[in-house]
């Protein structure tokens, strides 16, 4: 009897274990099926917005929850911006946001931990996003989205009824977060790169249209849209000087909102001579009232000048407390110079030779920018950091823009190379030097004047060499020095970039990175010169030598 009873107990125990194993296998199969559905939906999408929406929809379905919301981290404002949701108010998309650490979702992103609560609104960390309509939800689980040890956003799921999250559910949502984070970062990088290419192609169209006054208004509208996208402003307006009224009148505008009343004109006497950065509420009337009605918080006003004469204003308006970085302000200043130059070209239509020459130079440099971005897009497939790739692209564009700034100020002839390289050095130092590194960059030597094509090539080369030095020369150090020396050797130009970095075994270095390979190609093909890179115990020394006098035309 005892033996029979023991056998029945063993049989029952084995049946329970088998049932538990089957349940676990079924759950694993469902989870794998769900992950497969998410991957299939992402692969079928063609843009970031569609990818985000499909991830949110699929997660809602497979988790059997009432809402899934995805936030992406904006590196400029350091806020988590609501980008996709299945349960919150859709009008909050792109407008609702959280600071890092704010709310349960912000807490999960800041602490890189999953947070799961049965009654979210009773949790002291809970924060309600205005106009998102999330008061009806009771339970919430949030996970950080981390790619290559960088937080790129956060995702949460919510239910209307109070729900106790199981360890299996926490583990599954964490797995979803791990899977989609890398996919989202790649999609963000691709969208940003493609947008840069589209914008630069649009600039090429602008430069062609700018030579005809008939198309000036259309050109300025394109410029306004491009400018807003470039610095992520909500509104960009271009105002031109009206001599009769001595005021700047709105001529073109792009606004993410369609229901905004026209911007009031600006009196010449109302504005300072230089760049103006101000909170909207600090503006005088009628602009303060207009900005409040339009929902705008701050203004960056950049004068557009041609030969010391202000012919208009470029106004960048932001909302939600967004502040423009130094790099974005520099980009706005460059854009203002280019718009002013385009307007002046349109007014000089009678001088066809000058117009054709400038259009030719702009076209060539824009083609160079598109080529660089396409190369960077290919390189991005092997790179981990979206921020790093985009920053390198911005520095290359700004190097070319420095040449155009010089052209805008000095005319259409030769360019002061020392001045251009000084600008490039300042831009690179401010945008790339890591926190904690005290970096000094010195530009010295002869004042040389070259054609805009040769100056652009040298600007790009110096930018790449500076980026390479900043990235590799000062690892583990809190101070560093880079010296750029220009020398006229009598028929030959020498540009030397030296750093006092960590150094290594002496000898010549063969370029392997994209940046150094680009320098070698530009020096050899565009400058018809030679490029060498040597390293010793005192740092590295990059040398460019090329014929000083150029007989090739600008094309």
Residue pairs with C-beta under 8 A, 6 or more apart in sequence:
27 168
30 62
31 172
31 175
33 62
34 58
34 62
34 172
34 176
35 175
35 176
35 179
37 58
37 62
38 54
38 55
38 58
38 59
38 62
38 176
38 179
38 180
39 179
39 183
41 54
41 55
41 57
41 58
42 51
42 54
42 55
42 180
42 183
42 187
44 54
45 51
45 54
47 187
47 191
48 184
48 187
48 188
48 191
49 83
49 84
51 183
51 184
51 187
52 70
52 72
52 83
52 84
52 184
53 84
55 68
55 70
55 84
55 155
55 180
55 184
56 68
56 69
56 70
56 84
56 85
56 86
57 68
57 86
59 65
59 68
59 155
59 157
59 173
59 176
60 66
60 67
60 68
60 86
60 87
60 157
63 157
63 169
63 172
63 173
65 157
65 158
65 159
66 87
66 137
66 158
66 159
66 160
67 85
67 86
67 87
67 88
67 134
67 137
67 157
67 158
67 159
68 85
68 86
68 87
68 155
68 156
68 157
68 158
69 82
69 84
69 85
69 86
69 87
69 88
69 105
69 155
69 156
69 157
69 158
70 82
70 83
70 84
70 85
70 145
70 153
70 154
70 155
71 80
71 81
71 82
71 83
71 97
71 98
71 105
71 109
71 153
71 154
71 155
72 80
72 81
72 83
72 145
72 152
72 153
72 184
72 188
73 79
73 80
73 81
73 100
73 109
73 151
73 152
73 153
74 80
74 81
74 97
74 232
75 387
76 232
76 322
76 323
76 324
76 325
76 328
77 97
77 320
77 321
77 322
77 323
78 99
78 100
79 97
79 98
79 99
79 100
79 320
80 97
80 98
80 99
80 100
80 105
80 106
80 109
80 153
80 154
81 94
81 96
81 97
82 88
82 92
82 93
82 94
82 95
82 96
82 97
82 129
82 132
83 93
83 94
83 153
84 93
85 92
85 93
87 134
87 137
87 158
88 96
88 129
88 132
88 133
88 134
89 131
89 132
89 133
91 131
92 129
92 131
92 132
92 133
95 131
95 320
96 129
96 130
96 131
96 132
97 129
97 320
98 105
98 106
98 127
98 129
99 106
100 106
100 109
100 110
101 107
101 109
101 110
101 111
102 127
103 125
103 126
103 127
103 128
103 129
104 115
104 117
104 120
104 123
104 125
104 126
104 127
104 140
104 142
104 156
105 140
105 142
105 154
105 156
106 127
106 154
107 115
107 125
107 142
108 114
108 115
108 142
108 143
108 144
108 154
108 156
109 142
109 144
109 145
109 151
109 153
109 154
110 151
111 144
112 144
112 146
112 151
113 144
114 141
114 142
114 143
114 144
114 170
114 173
114 174
115 125
115 140
115 141
115 142
116 140
116 141
116 142
116 165
116 169
116 170
117 123
117 139
117 140
117 141
118 138
118 139
118 162
118 163
118 164
118 165
119 138
119 139
119 162
120 126
120 137
120 138
120 139
120 140
120 158
121 135
121 138
128 134
128 135
134 158
136 160
137 158
137 159
137 160
138 158
138 159
138 160
138 161
138 162
138 163
139 158
139 159
139 161
139 162
139 163
139 164
139 165
140 156
140 157
140 158
141 156
141 157
141 158
141 165
141 169
141 170
141 173
142 154
142 155
142 156
143 154
143 155
143 156
143 173
143 174
143 176
143 177
144 151
144 153
144 154
144 177
145 151
145 152
145 153
145 154
145 155
145 177
145 180
145 181
145 184
146 152
146 177
146 178
146 181
147 181
147 182
147 184
147 185
148 182
148 185
148 384
148 385
150 185
150 385
152 181
152 184
152 185
152 188
153 181
153 184
155 173
155 176
155 177
155 180
157 173
185 386
188 386
189 380
189 386
189 389
189 390
190 377
190 380
192 386
192 390
193 373
193 376
193 377
193 380
193 389
193 390
193 393
194 377
195 229
196 373
196 390
196 393
196 397
197 370
197 373
197 374
197 377
199 226
199 229
199 230
200 366
200 369
200 370
200 373
200 397
201 370
202 222
202 226
203 226
203 366
204 362
204 363
204 366
204 367
204 370
205 222
206 219
206 222
206 223
206 226
206 342
207 342
207 359
207 362
207 363
207 366
208 359
208 363
209 215
209 216
209 218
209 219
209 222
210 216
210 219
210 342
210 343
210 345
210 346
210 359
211 345
211 346
211 349
211 355
211 356
211 359
212 346
212 349
213 346
213 347
213 349
216 343
216 346
217 251
217 252
219 342
220 238
220 251
220 252
220 339
221 252
221 253
221 254
223 238
223 252
223 335
223 339
223 342
224 236
224 237
224 238
224 252
224 253
224 254
225 236
225 254
227 233
227 236
227 254
227 314
227 316
227 332
227 335
228 234
228 235
228 236
228 254
228 255
228 256
228 316
230 328
230 331
230 335
231 316
231 324
231 328
231 331
231 332
232 322
232 328
233 300
233 316
233 317
233 318
233 322
233 324
234 255
234 256
234 257
234 296
234 317
234 318
234 319
234 322
235 253
235 254
235 255
235 256
235 257
235 260
235 294
235 296
235 315
235 316
235 317
236 253
236 254
236 255
236 314
236 315
236 316
236 317
237 250
237 252
237 253
237 254
237 263
237 314
237 315
237 317
238 250
238 251
238 252
238 253
238 312
238 313
238 314
238 315
238 339
239 248
239 249
239 250
239 251
239 263
239 265
239 266
239 312
239 313
239 315
240 248
240 249
240 251
240 311
240 312
240 343
241 247
241 248
241 268
241 310
241 311
241 312
242 248
242 249
242 265
245 265
246 267
246 268
246 269
247 265
247 266
247 267
247 268
248 265
248 266
248 267
248 268
248 271
248 312
248 313
249 265
250 262
250 263
250 265
251 312
253 262
253 263
255 294
257 294
257 295
260 294
261 290
261 293
261 294
263 287
263 290
263 315
264 286
264 287
264 290
266 287
266 313
270 284
271 301
271 303
271 313
273 303
273 310
274 303
275 300
275 301
275 302
275 303
275 329
275 333
276 299
276 300
276 301
277 298
277 299
277 300
277 301
277 324
277 329
278 298
278 299
278 301
279 297
279 298
280 287
280 288
280 291
280 292
280 296
280 297
280 298
280 299
280 317
281 288
281 291
281 292
282 288
283 291
283 299
291 297
291 299
291 317
294 317
295 319
296 317
296 318
296 319
297 318
297 319
297 320
297 321
297 322
298 317
298 318
298 321
298 322
298 323
299 315
299 316
299 317
299 318
300 315
300 316
300 318
300 324
300 329
300 332
301 313
301 314
301 315
301 316
302 313
302 314
302 315
302 316
302 332
302 333
302 335
302 336
303 310
303 312
303 313
303 314
303 336
304 310
304 311
304 312
304 313
304 314
304 336
304 337
304 339
304 340
304 343
305 311
305 336
305 337
305 340
306 340
306 341
306 343
306 344
306 408
307 409
311 340
311 343
311 344
312 339
312 340
312 343
314 332
314 335
314 336
314 339
316 324
316 332
318 324
324 332
326 430
326 431
327 394
327 398
327 427
327 430
327 431
330 398
330 427
331 394
331 398
331 401
334 398
334 401
334 402
334 404
334 405
337 404
337 405
337 408
338 401
338 404
338 408
340 408
341 358
341 404
341 407
341 408
345 354
345 355
345 358
345 359
348 354
348 355
349 355
354 412
357 412
357 554
358 407
358 412
360 554
360 555
361 407
361 452
361 453
361 554
362 404
364 453
364 554
364 555
365 400
365 403
365 404
365 452
365 456
368 400
368 456
368 460
369 396
369 397
369 400
372 393
372 396
372 397
372 460
372 518
373 393
375 514
375 518
376 389
376 392
376 393
376 396
376 514
379 389
379 514
380 386
380 389
383 389
391 431
391 432
392 467
392 515
394 431
395 427
395 428
395 431
395 432
395 463
395 467
396 460
396 463
396 464
398 424
398 427
398 463
399 424
399 427
399 456
399 459
399 460
399 462
399 463
400 456
400 459
400 460
402 420
402 423
402 424
402 427
402 459
403 415
403 420
403 452
403 455
403 456
403 459
405 423
406 415
406 416
406 419
406 420
406 423
406 455
407 415
407 452
410 416
414 449
414 450
414 451
414 452
415 449
415 450
415 451
415 452
415 455
416 447
416 448
416 449
417 447
417 448
417 449
417 450
417 455
417 458
417 486
418 443
418 445
418 446
418 447
418 448
418 486
420 455
420 458
420 459
421 443
421 458
421 459
421 462
421 484
421 486
421 495
422 443
424 459
424 462
424 463
424 466
425 441
425 443
425 462
425 466
425 482
425 484
426 441
428 441
428 463
428 466
428 467
428 470
429 439
429 441
429 466
429 470
432 466
432 467
432 470
432 471
433 439
433 470
434 470
436 478
437 474
437 477
437 478
437 479
437 480
438 478
438 479
438 480
439 470
439 474
439 479
439 480
439 481
439 482
440 480
440 481
440 482
441 466
441 481
441 482
441 483
441 484
442 481
442 482
442 483
442 484
443 484
443 486
444 483
444 484
444 485
444 486
445 484
445 485
445 486
445 487
446 486
446 487
446 488
447 486
448 486
448 488
448 493
448 548
450 458
450 493
450 550
451 550
451 554
452 554
453 526
453 550
453 552
453 554
454 526
454 527
454 550
457 522
457 523
457 526
457 527
458 495
458 527
458 544
460 518
460 519
460 522
461 495
461 519
461 522
461 523
461 531
461 544
462 484
462 495
462 497
464 515
464 516
464 518
464 519
465 497
465 515
465 516
465 519
465 542
466 482
466 497
467 515
468 513
468 515
468 516
468 542
469 482
469 497
469 499
469 501
469 540
470 480
470 482
472 501
473 480
473 482
473 499
473 500
473 501
473 502
473 539
473 540
474 480
474 499
474 501
474 502
475 502
476 502
477 501
477 502
480 499
480 500
480 501
481 499
481 500
482 497
482 498
482 499
483 496
483 497
483 498
483 499
484 495
484 496
484 497
484 498
485 494
485 495
485 496
485 498
486 493
486 494
486 495
487 493
487 494
487 495
487 496
488 548
489 545
489 548
490 548
491 547
491 548
491 549
492 545
492 546
492 547
492 548
493 529
493 544
493 545
493 546
493 547
493 548
494 543
494 544
494 545
495 543
495 544
496 541
496 542
496 543
496 544
497 541
497 542
497 543
498 539
498 540
498 541
498 542
499 539
499 540
500 538
500 539
501 539
501 540
502 539
503 535
503 536
503 537
503 538
503 539
503 540
504 535
505 535
506 534
506 535
506 536
506 537
507 534
507 535
508 532
508 533
508 534
509 533
509 534
509 535
509 540
511 517
511 519
511 520
511 531
511 533
516 533
519 531
519 542
519 544
520 531
523 529
523 530
523 531
523 544
523 546
524 530
524 531
527 544
527 546
527 547
528 546
528 547
529 544
529 545
529 546
529 547
530 544
530 545
530 546
531 542
531 543
531 544
532 542
532 543
533 540
533 541
533 542
533 543
534 540
534 541
534 543
535 541
